[in-house]
């Protein structure tokens, strides 16, 4: 093992420990002792805690050791739902890692820092308690400040630093937890041991790797750690026609890029890694199944004693069970194309943690429990009976069990030869195409006619030479004689040589006939004959391969390739499946293959047996080291490691598992859900520095534990990369990342995926679904709701109006959606929100409308899934001013959310927010695709159609609306414009005066600090002189216009100051019917500090003007 590899392993091991070291409750803590907080502040253990600590040191034969102090312990009351046991009844919000000697002297642990358990911080998909106390961003900032200041030398200083961090993250912690039924106890806690239960097996593998001082022969691990940024060779242009051996699906063949990926997998050498970037809906499942099927068939053809060991791994149980579900969806028929062991459920075996096995078994997963049942005598007897019956049906004669594997292998080999025959005959046919040009593409009848013509020509040529007179034969060497005979031969060419062949054999020049001319003509004749013969052989080979005679026009090899996936390759896969089933039965009858030789480097016999029944084992990266812990010396036990959803896997979680495999295919998308990083950046880079690693280099390769991913590491290390020359520019190609790309998208209709294509993929995706939404609803729909954001305890947010509006929309459309899809809403609709607190409100609102079973959650809820209709609840509103939009800070969340929708993506929220975010941001880009739900207004007949609600105004439409508002306002016009410019005001003076003359009250709210320039003050004076009432505020940010109570625009356009040229294409405003004009205007005035007496006069005016108080 190289020194850089060892340094990286030490760094990642430290990251695993830091990310998983402290739980939020008493779960997984075996050594914990109550103690007095006063004693801890004095830096000493005392009483029972000291005795227990000394006993622990005696057991480990040490004089000092590491522990942690929990200064605050919260207990849940029985009235609040505390249950039996210790796990969820206590909550530990802060840990202080320490060291203590035998006398109980406590000091801060070197290079450690206060810890708030990650499971108590947002963003969070789910927690053990249903609550969080803060967010990771705040914790990271507080921790960064702590690291800059340094740790105090005493425990009291250390404790005070921890308190400051906790206050920063959760300022009202006691009140927050009290609302959840938790109260602060009088005792603190000393934790003597915090096993990293979730990552325990990963840690042990790290320890094993680092304990081997001379460890070598782990090329894949070295590749992972090296992650060279040098240019990988381009992917091969040919697609390994006869080397791709198996495919399980009868319904769809591989797309070109999937075929390319399969070809690259076949070229991987030991120690190679391949990155396959799989944007949403591009068929990564089909590609993975193709890899597995080919490996299954190849092991039979090569005469292996057991199948290739293929393991598919990912970061969490949701991701790996999605793989199992994909296996379960492999279509089966009767005869060859179904399992011949009756109790087999899937092609994947599953290895969850011990505490999840029972539940997995109940869900139909094939776990250890299932395989224990397989070994029962009755199960083996049933398997043998069914195998004998199925084999007899297939072979047409009875076969003893011992002969079935050989028979199946013979049949498989014969069908494989069909594959090679097709490739070989096509290569010969291609050679004739190269020699004959366009002629070779003519139908058989035309080719036969040309061949006959060439034969007649040769016969006539020969007879012409034979008909020469004796003296012509004798004196042929004389020029005049040769010329006379040559003239007759040229006439033969003109009369008999087929016109279509003259490009291949041009007419001789003059009458001087080359001696080799008839041989050249005969070569053309022979090529035509061989082309016909080869074409017939190719047609016969295709008939044998695809099971039907192809059309008269010969298929190209690429066309044949696609047909063969669902026909010949499918049969090869199922034959291989039955071969290994038969071998398993024979071995099982021998008593678990007791006669197999074993060496320390072999996998357990039981493992080999399982692979015969399930070509792929599925496991999380957290359990993978445990599954292979009995494999003997480290390394190379797995033939092919497939990492799925690799964009969600943090590198330190996956890294050691690459020591267990020979080759790896890493599939994922770093533009979708990122990893849940458990280590703050400051801590992460400090860890890297302690082992001498450069943070910039780690970051560039995607190897950091605070911002990297397995997908990015694989991109850097990929053995092949795709050439995007001519498709995108060099900078875009670099941003896309290395490796291969699956680009043909079939899930969503084109308008839906085009948003994702523009957002994340530089337009390289190729939409293949040109349909339209069957419901008649626009693909992208915006439903405006002027709700209010509520911040919940723990930092999450919710919006009750949005939840109610979504429930109402679904209730209104329930019958129509059922008529369209013929299914309940639970199978048609998914609801996604960025905020966990909103999930409960949505579920309550749906239940209130009698809607149950609909998937509601964050984007994780639809991970790997899809729905015809997806509704999105952004929660945040225009009142937030574009703040808290963490889903707008990177494209990941909206890319995933939108790409779950096959037909419709519906945003239900405050559409005014779209005008407050940058147009090029993820949420801002969404505005370009949305069609807004129409809202009626009494001004509709006066305003032109493109200036009616609901819609997004951009550019010059703002000026048009401003002019229309001055022209059609009947009672009140209110404009909020932080800046006022003289040039703009003078251009509008005429229509402003007309408006005031009609009796309309015009208010302009502006910012006194932004209009301090004398020319700006002059502009304000101009407005006042025309009868406009100018209101002065401070720190005004809002840009809004209200026309009576009918229409309003809120956005980024400065109505009375905007440069009408430079920024006209970037400013946006949402045109809508306000819910309460009176309230919105008064809130605006209050927020920017308009004097109370002025606000009071406004309030009196609005109360006396019913048209405004709507």
N, C-alpha and C positions, 0 to 999 in steps of 0.2 A: 504494500500500500504506500502510495507516495505521501510525502509530508503535507502537500496542499490538501489532499483528500482527508488525511487524518485531522487536519485543522478544521475543515468544514464539518466533519462528523462531530467534533467536540463542540463547535458552535451550534449546530442543529440540536445536539443533545441538550445543551443548556437552554435553548429556546423551548424545547418540549417541556422541560422541567418548569420553566418560568410560566409557560402558558397553561399548565395543568396542575400546578402545585397546590393550590388552595381552593377548596370548595366553599360554596356559600352557606352550607348547612353542615350538620354533624355527619352527613353521609360520608362514608369512606375514610373516616378518621378513627383509627383504632386506639391511639394513645392521646387522651385528653384529660386534663386535670384542672378543676376549678382552683382559683387562687384570688388573692386580694389585689385589687388594682393599686392600692397604696404600696404594697410590697414591690410590684412591678415598677412603679415610678421611682422607687429607690434602687432599682436595678438588681433585685435579688429574688430568688425563689425561696419559699418558706413552707413549712407545714407539710401537708399531704403532697403538694406538688413537688416539693424538694425530694421527699422520700421516693416517689414514683420515678422521678428523673434519675436519682442515684441507682435505683434498681435497674432502670433501662441501660445505664452506662455499664453496670456490672454484667448484664447480659451480653453486651457488645464488646466488653473488655476494653473500654476506652475511658480516658480521663476527662474528655469534653466532647461536645457534639452540637449538632444543629437542631433547633426547635423553632417554634413560632409562637408569638404572643397574640392573643385575640383580646384586645382591651375592652371591646363592647360586645356583649352577648344579648340578643333580643329573643324573648320567648313568646310564643303564641298562646293566647289564653284558650281555655276550653270553650268559652262562650264564642270565641271567634273561629272555632272549628279545629282546634288542636286534636290530633288523633293519637292513637297509641304509638309507642315507639319514639325514637329520638330524632329521626331524619329531618322531617319538615317542621318540627315544632320549634326549632332554634335557628336563628339566622345570624351569620357572622359577616359583618360588612367590611371589616378591616383586619389584615394580618400584618404583623411586624416580624419578618424573619430575623432570628437572633442566634447567638451562640451562648452556651453556658458550660461552666466547668462543674466539677463534682461538688463544689461548695455552693453552687447555685448562683454564681456571679453572672449576670446577664450583660451582654454587650451586643450592639448591632452587628449583624452578619456582614462580613466584608463583601463588597460589590452587590449588595442586596438593597431593596427598596420596599417601602410600604406597598401592600397589595390589596386592591379591591377585587374580589372574585369577578372574573369576566362574565359569569352567568347572571350577575346582578346588574349588568350595564347594557344599555341600548347601543346599537341596534341589536335586536335579539328576536329570533324566530319563536323560541319558546323557552320558558324557564321552569325550574322545579317548583316555583312558588307562585307563578302567575304575576309577579311584580318585579320591577327594576327600580333602582334607586338613583340612577343617573345615566350618563352616556359616556362612551369611550373617548370621544373628542375632548370633553372637559377633563376627564381623568388623565389623558395624555398630556394636556397642557399643564395641569397641576404637577404631574410627575416630572415633566421637563424642567419646570421651575425648581423643583426639589433637587434634581440632579445637578443643576447649575450651582445651587447653594451648598450642596454637599451634606453628608450625614453628620449629625452631631456625635460627639464621642460618647456621651452618656445616654442611657436608655430614656431618661426623662426628655432629653432633646429629641431623640428619635421618636418618642411617643407624641410629642408636640407637633413634629413634622407630619406624622400620620394623621393627627387630628385636622391639621390645616388642609391636607389633601381631601379628607373625607368631607369637610365643610364645603370645599370648593365644588365637589361633585354633588353633594346632597345637602344643601343649606338648611333644609327643614327635615332632617332625617327622622327625628323622634316623632314629629307630627305625621309625617308620611307613613311611617310604619305603624303608628298607633291607629291610623285609619284602616289598616289591614289586620288589626288585632294583635300586633306585636308590642311588647313593652320592654324597656331596658332593665335588665337584671342588675343586681348589686355586685355580682361576681364577674371577674374576667376569666380567661381560659388560657392554659398553656397546652399547646399541641406538640406532642413529642414525636409524632410521625404522621405525615400526610402522603400516603402512597398515591402515585399518579395513576389512578385506576383506569381511566379512559385510555391513557397512553402508556400504560404499564408495559405492555408487550413491545412497544416501539422502543421504550427506554432500555429494556433488556437486550434487544438486538443491537442498539448502539453500544451498550456495555460490552457485548460479545465481540463486536467488530473492533472496538478500541483496545480490548484486552489482548488481541492477537498481535504480537509485536512484529511478526514477519508474514503477516497475512498477504497473500497474493492470489492471482487468478480470479479476480473479480472485475472483469473488463467493463461490464455494464455499469457497475457502481462508479468506476473511474470515469466513464463517459458522462454520467450524471453530474459528477463533481466538477469535471473539467469544463463542460458546457461551452465548448469553444465557439467563439463568435465568428470564426473564419467561414467563408462562403461554402456551404455544402454543395455537392455536385447537383446539377439539375436532375429532376425526375426523368426516368427513362421514357422514351416516346412510344415504344411498343409495350403492349399490355400483357405479356406472358400468357398467350392464349391457352396453350396446353398445360401450363404449370398451375393455372388456377383450376383446382380440381373439384371443388364442391360448392354448392349453393343451396340453401334450404327452402327458398320461397318459390312458389309456383305463380305468383301474381305479378311480380315486378322483377325485371332484370336490373343489373347494376347500371348506374349512370357512368358516363365517361370518367369523371373524376374519382368515383368509387373504384372503378376498374384500375385506374392509375395507382390508387392507394394500395390495392391488393397486389399489384405488380411490384410495388416498392417493398411491401412486407416480405415477399418471396425472395428479395435480394438482400435482406438483412443478414449480416454476419454476426457471430457471437460478439457481444459488446456493443452492438448497434442499437440506436433508438430512433424511432420515426415519429415525428409530430404530425398529426392529422387534425387540422383545424376544421371543426364541424359547426358552422353557423346553424341557427335554428331551422329545422325542417329540411335539412339537406341530406338526410338519410344516413346518418352515422351508424344507426342500428343495423341497416342492411350491410354496410361495409364491415362492421364487426362480425356479423354472422358469416359473412363470406370468408374472413380470415380464419375463423374457427372451423368452418366446414372444410376448407382446403387442408388445414393441418390434420383434421380427423381422417380424411381420405389418404393423405400422404403417408400417415403412419401405417396404414394397411398395405399400401403398395410397396413400401420399403421393408415390410416384414418385421416391424418392431414388436417387441414382446408386450408392450403396453402402449396406449395412445400417448400422443404428445401431452405434456402437462401444461395446460393453458389455464391461467388465472386472470379473471377480470376483477379489478379492485377500484374503489373510489373512496371518497372521504366520509360518507355517511350511509346509513341504512336505506334512506330514501333513494339515493343514487344507485346503489347496488341492487335493490329490489326492482327498480325500473328495468335493469338488465334482465332479471329473472322473468319479469312480465313480458319482455320482448321475446325471450325464449319460448314462453308459453303460447305466444301468438304465432309461432311457426305453423303454417297450415298443414294438416294431416288428412290423408284420404285412406282408402282401404288398400289392401294388398301390400305392395312394397312400401308405400308412403305412410306408414303408421308404425308405432312402437310394437315390437314383437314380444316385449315383456309387459304384461297387462297392467302392472301397478306402477309403471314409470309415468311421472307426471310432467316432467320438463327435461330439457337438455342441460340444465344448470343445477349444480349442487350449491348449497348455501351454508356458510359458516359464521353465524352470528355469535355474539357473546353468550356465555352460558345462561345468563338470566333472560335471554331473549329467545332461546331455542324452542321452548314450549309454545310461545305465541306464534313463532314462525311456522312451526309444524301444524298448528291449527289453521294457519292461512294456506296450507298446501305446499309449503316450501320443503325442499328435500335436504334436511339437515342430518346431523349425526343420528338423531332419533329415527329418522326414516331409514337410514342405511343399516341400523341395528335390526330393524324389522325385515329388511331385505334378506338378511342372513338366516332368517328362521327357516327350518326345513320345509314348512308349508309354502312359504314364498318361493323357495327355490323349485319346489315341485310344480307350482303353478306356472312359473316362468318357463320351465322345461316343456311342459305340455303345450303352452301357447307357441313356443319357438318351433316345436316339431310340427304343429298344425300349420303355422304360417309358412314354414320352409317347404312343406309338402305342396301347399297351394302355389307357391311361387315356382318351384322346380318342376311341378307336374308329376312328381314321384316321391315316395317316402325317403327321407334321409335320416340316418342315425345322427345323434347329436355330435358325435366326434367328427363327422364328415361335413357338417354344415359350415364351419368357418372356411374350410378349403374351397367348398363349392361357391360360397359368396365371394371369396377373394378371386376365384377364377372368373366369375361373372363380372366383377368390378374391373378386373384387368382387361377383359375383353371390351368392356364399354369404354375404358380409358383409351384403348387403341383407336376407337372411333374418333375420339377427340384428336389424337395425334394424326390420324388419317386425314381428317378435315384440314388440319393445319398444313400437313405435307402436300396434299393435292392442291390446296389453294396457293401454296408457294410456287408449285409448278405452273399453275394456271396464271399466276401473276407474271411469271417469266415469259409465257406466251403473249400475255398482254403487252409486255414491254417490247417484245419482238414484232408483234403484228399491229400494234397501235390500236386505232379505233376499230379496225376490222374485228378484233377479238371480242368486241362487245356486241356484235351482231347476233341475232337469234340463230339457233342451231340450223334451221332450214336454209338461211342465207349463207352460213358458213359451209354447209354441205354443197350448195350451188357453186360457191366460189372454188371449193376443192375440185368439184367435177370440172369446172371450167379450166382450172390449172392442169388437170389431167388431159383434157382435150387439147389444150395448147401444146403440152409436151408431146402428145401423140402426133399432132400435126407438124410440129417442129421436126420430130424424128422422121416422119414420112417425107417431108420436104427435102431433107438431106438425102434420104434414100432414093428419091426420085431424080436426083441429079444424073445427067448423062455421063457416060464413061469418060469422055474427054474433060467434063467439068470436074469429075473426081480426080483425074490425073493432073489436070492443070489448075487445080484450085489455088495453088500458090501464086498464080499470076493475078496482079491487081484487078484487071478487067473482069476475069472470071469470078474472083472473090466478090467484086462489087455487084455483079449480076445475081449471084446466089444470095448475097446479103440483102439485096432489095426484096427478093422473094420472102426471106426470113422476117424482115421488118413487116411485110404485109401480113405474115402469119401472126406476129405480135399484135398488130393493130386489129386484126379480125378476131383473134381467139383469146388473147390475154384479158381477163376480166377487168373492167374499168376500176372496180373498188380496190384492186391489188396493184395498180400502177404506181402508187406512191411507194410501195415496198420494192417494186422492181421496175424502174423507169424504162421507157423506150430507148433502145440503143441510139446513139448519136450517129447520124449518117448510115452507111451500110457496112461499117467495120464492126462486126459482131464479136464481142469478147469471147474467147474459148470457154470461159466458165459460166457463160450466161445460162445455158440449160440447167447446169448444176444449181445455180442460184434459184432458178424457177422451181426446180424440184424441191429445194429446201423450203420454199414458201409452201408448196403443196403438202410436204411432210408436217410442217408446223401447223397448218390448218387441220390436218388429220389428227395430230396429237392434241391440239387444242380441243377438238370435239371429244376425243377420247377422255382427256383429263377433265373436261367439263362434265361429262357423264359420270366419271368417277367421283368428282366433287359433289355432284347432285346425289349420287348414291350414298356417299358418306354423310351428307347432310340429312338425307332421309333416315338413315340409321340413327343419326344423332338427335334430331329434333322430333322424330316419330311421324313425320309426314313429308310428302314430296314437295319441295319448294316450287315456286312459280318458274315459268320459263326463263325469266331473267335471273341469271345467277346472283346469289347474295354475295355481297362483299364479306370479307372476314369479320369486319366490325359488326355488320348486320347479323351474321351468323352467331357471333359472340353473344349478342344480346338474347337471341332465341335459345341458345344452349344453356344459359343460366337456369332458366325455369324448366328445362327438359333434361338434357344429358347430365349436366353437373348436379342437378337435384337428385337424379337417380344414383349417381356416384356417392353422394353424401348419405343417402338412406341405406345403400348397400354397406357402407362403412359402419354406420350405426348398428346395423344388424350383425355384422361381423363381430364387433366388440361385445354386443349383447350375448352372442353365442359363446364367445370366449369366456365371458364372465360366468355364465351358467356352468360351463365345464369346470372352471376354477373353483367356483363356489361349491360344487359337488365334491371336490377334493378336500374341502374343509379349509377355506380361506387360503388356498394356494400355499400350503405348508411346505411344499417341496421347492418353492422358488428360492434360489440362492439370494442371500442378502449380504451387503457389505455396509460399513458405517456410512458410506456416502449415498446409499440407496434411500429412496423414500419408503415409508412404511408400506407393507404389502396392502394394507387396507386402503391406503390412498390410491395406489395403482388400480385397485379393483373399482373404486368409485369413478375414476376417470373413464373406465370402460362403459359405464352407464350414463355418465354426464360429461360430454366433451369439454365442458368449461366449469371451473369452480369460481364461485362469486363470493367476495369477502371484502370487508372494509380494510383500509390500510392499518387501522388500529388493531385488527385481529389477524392480519396476514402473518406477522412474525410468530404468533402463537400457533397457527395452523402448521407452520413448517419448522417448529422448534425441534422436532425429532428427526429432522432430515440429515443428521450427521454434521460433518464439517460444513461450514458456511459456504453458500454460493452455488449458483447454477442448478438448483433443483427444478426451477420452473423453465420450461422450454420457451414459452411466450407469455410475457406479462402484458396485459392490456389494462391501461389506466383510463378509466372513463370519467367524464365530467372533470377533466384535469384542471380546468380553469378555476374550480372551487377548492382545489387541494393546495394547502400551504406546503412549501417544499420540505420543511423539516418533518412533516408527517409521513411523506412518501419516501424520502431519501434512502433509509436503510433497507427497505424492501427491494431495492434495485440490486442489492447484493445477493439476492436469492434467485435471480433470473439470468437467462442467457441473452435474450433479446426483449425489446419492449416496443409496444405501439402505444403512444400517448394520444388520446382523443379528447378533444374538448374545445372550448371557446373562451378566450380571455376577454371577450366582449360581453359575456353574460354574467351570471352571479359570481362575484369574487369570493375568495376564501374568507372565513371568519378568523382573522388574525388575532392571536391571543397575547401578543407581545407588543407593547408600545414601541414606537420608532426609537425613542431615546434609549430605552433599555436594550433594544435589539442591536443598535449600533455599538453600544457599550460592550455587549457580549462579543460582537465581532472583533472589536479592538483587543479584547483580552487574549484572543488566540492569534492575533496578528493578521487579521483579514481586512481588506480594504472595502469600505462600505459602498463606494462608487462602483467598484467592479462587481460586487454582489448584486447591487441594484440593477446594473445593466444586464445581468444574466438572469434576473428574476429569482435569485436565490435567497433573498432576505425573508426572515420570518415575520416581518411587519408589513410587507407590501408585495412579496413575490408570489409565484404560483408554480405548480408543477408544469402547467402548460407553457409558461414562459421559459422555464428551464429546458423543456423539450424542444421548443422552437430554436433555442440557441444551440442545442446539441444534435439536432435532427440530421440523420444520415443523408436525406434528400430534401430538396426544397423546390418549390414550384416557380417557374419562370413566368412572370407577369408582363414581360416585355410586350409593348404594343397595347396593353390593356390599361395600365395606370402608369403614372410617372414614377421615377426612382424613389422619391421621398415617400409617396403613398405605399409603394411596394414594401419599403422598409418598415413603415408603420403597421402594415398588415401582419408582419411577423413571418418567420421562416417556416419551413415545413410544407406540407400539402394542404390544399383547400378543397373541401367539398362545396360546390357552388350551385348545383341544381336544386332549387327550392320548390317543393310541391305542397306543403301544408297550407299556406295562406293564399288567398287570392292576391293577384298582382298589386293592387293599390295598398294592401296592408303591408306586404313585405318590402315594398319600395321605400317606406319610411325607414325600416331597419337597414336596408341596403344603403341609403344615403347617410344614415346616422353612424354606422359602424364599419361598413364593408366596402366603401369607396366604389360602389356600383358593380362589384364583381359577381354578385349573386345573379343567377339566371332564373327568373320566375317561370314556373311551368304550369301555373294554375290561372288560366285566363277567365275564370268564371266570375259571376257577380253574386252579391248576397241574395240568397233565395227569399229572404224575408222582405226584400224591398227597402230595408233600412240602409242608409249610406254606409260605406265601409268604415269611415271615421265619422263619428257623431259627437258633437259637444252639447251637453245639456246644462244650461246655466242655473246655478244655485248660489245665491248670496248668503252663504252660511257664516258661522262664526267658529273660529278655531279655539279649542280648549286645550290647555296644557295639563296633562294628568300627572299625578305623583309618579315619579320615576323618569320623567322627561318625555314620555310619549305624548302624542296629540290625537285629538278626535274632533269630529264635526257632526253633530246630531242631525242637522238639516240635510247634509249630504246623504247620510245613512237613510233617512226617511224618504228622500227623493229617489234613491236607488230602489228601495222597496216598492215605492209607488210605480216607478217606471216598469219594473218587472211584473207587478200585478196587472198593469194596463196592457202589457204585451204578452202575458202568459198564454192566452188562448191562441194568439196569432203565431207565436213561436212553436207551440205544440202542433198546430196545423202544418207549419212549414217543415218541422223536423220529425214529427211523429214520436217524440220522446218527452219525458218529463224535464222540467227546468234543470234538475240536477245534472243531467247529461248534456245540456245545451249551453248552460251559462256558468261562468266563473266570475268571481268578484275579487279584485286585487286592490290593495291599499298599501302605501309605504309604512303606515304606522300601526303598530300592534294594538294600541288602545282602540283604534277604530274598528277592529275586527268584532269586538263584543257588541258595539253599537249596531253594526251592520247585521249581525246575527239576530239581535233583538228586533230590529226593524223588519227583517224578513219574516221572522216568526209571527210578528204582529199582523202580517198580511197573509198568513197561512202558507208561507213558502218555506219548505225545509229541504235539507239535503244538498243545497247548492254549496259548492266549494267557496269558502271565503277565507282570505288570508293574505299574507305578503306573497311576493313572487315565488317564494319557496313552496307555497301550497300547490302551485301548478308546475313545479319542476318536472321537466320531461313529459308534461302532459299538454293537452290542447282542448279548446272548447270552440264551438262555432261562434259564440258571442262572449266577449269579455268586457266587463264594466270596470272602470278605474275610478277610485275615489281618492283624489289628491290630498284632501283634508285642508290644506293651507288655502288661504283666501287673499284677496287684494289687500285686506287690512294688515296682513303680515308683511306687505311691501316686498315680496319676493324672498323673504328670509325663511329659514328652516327647510328650504327645498333641497334636502340632501339627495333626493332622487334626481335632481337637476345638475348635480355637481359632476357626475360621470354618466356615460350612456348606458351602463350595465342594466339598471333596473327597468328603464323604459324599453330597452331592447328586448328584454325577457318578457315583460308584460305584453307588449304589442304582438310579439311573435307567438304568443299562446292563442291568439284569436284567428280562427280560420276564415271568418267572414266579416265580423264586425268588431271594432274596438270603440267603446263608448266612454267618453270622459264625462263624469257627472260631478260638477264642482263649479267654483267661481271662475268663469271664463275671463273675467277682468284680469286675472293673474297672468294670463298668456301675454298681455300687453306690457307686463312689468319685467319680464325676463328677456334676456338677450335673444334675438331672433335665431342665432346660430346654436343656442344651447339645446340640449335634448328636449326639454319641455317647450321651448320656443319654436323649435322645428315642427313640433306636433301641430302648431297653429296653422301651418301651411297645408295640412292635410284634412283638418276638421271641417265638416259641414255642421253648422249650428242649428239646433232645434228652433224652428220659427216661433216667435212670440208676437202676438197682435198688439198694435198700438193705435190710438185714435188719430195719430198724425200720419198713418200709413198713406192715406190718399193724397196728402200734401207733399210728402217726401218721395223722391224717386226710388225705384225698387232697390238700387244698390246702396241706399242709405236708410234701410229699414232694419230693425232688430230681427234676429240676433246675428251679428256678423263682426268680423275683425276688420277695422279700418287700417289702411296703410297708405303712406305717401300722400298724394294730393287729395285723397278722399277726405282727409281731415279738413282741408280748406273748404271743400265743397259742403261738408256737413256744417261747418261754422257759418257759412253764408246762408245755408238753408235754415239753420236755427234762428239766426237774426231775422230772417224773412218770415218765419211761420210761428215764432213764439207768441203765445196769447196772453200770458200772465207774468212769467218770471223766467229770466235767463241767468244762470249762475255759472261763472267761469273761474276755475282755479288754475292760475298760471304763475309759477314761481318767479319768472322773469317777464318783464314788459319792455319792448323795444319800440322806439319812436317810429321807425320805418313801417313796422307792422301795423301799429295803431293808426297811422295816417292813411294806410291803404284800406282800412276798414271803417273810417269815420263816417262815410256816407250811409252805409247800411246800419251802423250803430245808431246814428241820429234818427233814421226812419223807424227803427225798432222802438226807441224811447218815445218818439212822437206818437206811436200807436198806443201808448200807455203801458208798455211792458217795463217791469222793474228789472234792471240789469245790475247784477253784482259781479265785481271782479275781486277775487281774493289773490293777493300776491305777497311776496316776501320783502319786508322792508330792508333787510340786509343785502339782498340780491339786487335791489333797485336803488342803490345809493348813488349811482352815477347821475350827474345833473341832467343828462339827456333822458335817462330812464324816468327821473322825476317829472320831467317835462311831458313825457308820454302819459304818465299817470294824471297829470293836470289836464291834458287834452281829454282824457276819458271823463274826468269829473265835470269838465265844462260842457260835455254833451249830455250830462244827466246820469252818468254811470256812478254807482256807489262803490268806491274802492275801499276794500277791507284790508288791513295790514296784519300780517302774521310774521312769525319767525320759524326758520328751519322747515319751511314748506317744501314738501317733496311731491305731493300729489299733483297730477295734471288731470283735470276733470272738467266736464261741461254737462250741465243739467238744463234741459229745455222743458219748462213747466214740470209736470210730474210724469211726462210721457216718455222721454228718451234721455239717456245719459251715455256719455263716453268717458271711460277711464283708461289711461294708458301712459305712454311716455312722450306724447306730443305736447310741446309748450305752445299753447294756443296763441299767445300774444307776443311771442318772441322767436319762435322756431325759424331757423334758416330754411327757407322753402326749397333750396336746391341741394345742399350738401348732404343732409340727412333724410331727405324725403322718402327714401326707400327703406329706411331702417326703423322709423318711428311707427308704433302700433297703438291702437286703441280699440277697446271692445265696446261696441254699440249695443245697448240693451235697454230694457224697461226696468227702471229701478224699483225695488220693493218698497222703499220708504225714503223718498227724496228728502223730506224734512229732516229725518234723523241723520241721514248720510251727510248732508251739508253742515248741520250743527256739529257733528263729530269731527268733520274736517276742520272747522273753525276752532274747535276746542284743542285739537291736537297741535295746531301751529300757534296757539297762544293769542288768538284774537281777544281783545279786551272783553271782559265779562258783560259790560253794559251794552256793547255792540251785539254780542251773542243774544242778550236778552231782547233787544229790539228785533233781531231776526226771528227769534222764537215767537214774539207777539205777531210779527208780520205773517209768519207761516200759519199760526193758529187762526188768524183772520182770513186766510186764503185757502179754502178747502181744496182747491185744485193742486196745491203743493203737498198737502198732508196725506198723501196716498201711501 
